[in-house]
Each structure stands twice: as structure tokens, then as C-alpha cells.
Amino acid sequence: MKPGELELFSTEELINELMRRTTFQGVIVHARDGAKSRYWDGERVFRVRINENLNREETSRLLEVVSQHISRIEEG
């Protein structure tokens, strides 16, 4: 797929395609109402999509690793 071809699909279509793939094992966090820019004012609501290839324990471990990584980055 050429990079420009991605522009033809909505964010929801791209997320759905990724979630269908058996090779994807992960979690997707995205703005519920989309985002037109990197920065925002006020509160933004996020959705979390968990791939069926992960069970609850695996998902919990993955999110814990991500949380620890973010904490380390913030601590510098």
C-alpha cells in the first residue's frame, strides 16, 4: 500500500482493519471524536480497543508495561 492510499480511509476503518488482523496483538487508544490537531483545549474522551488475540491478563500486563514506560519518560 502506498502512503497516500491511507488517506482514502477513515480512522474508524483503519482501526477496524487492524483489529481484524490475527497478527496484531495489542491495544488501540484513540480520541472518540477524532482529532484534527495534536493539541486540544478542555477535555477529550478516549476509546480503548482491545484485540481479541489478547486475553484479559495479557492486556493488563501490556497496559502496565506501557504505563511504566510513560512514567520513566516523564521522570526523565
Secondary structure, 3 states (H helix, E strand, C coil): CCHHHHHHCCHHHHHHHHHHCCCCCCEEEEECCCCCCCCCCCCCCEEEEECCCCCHHHHHHHHHHHHHHHHHHHHC
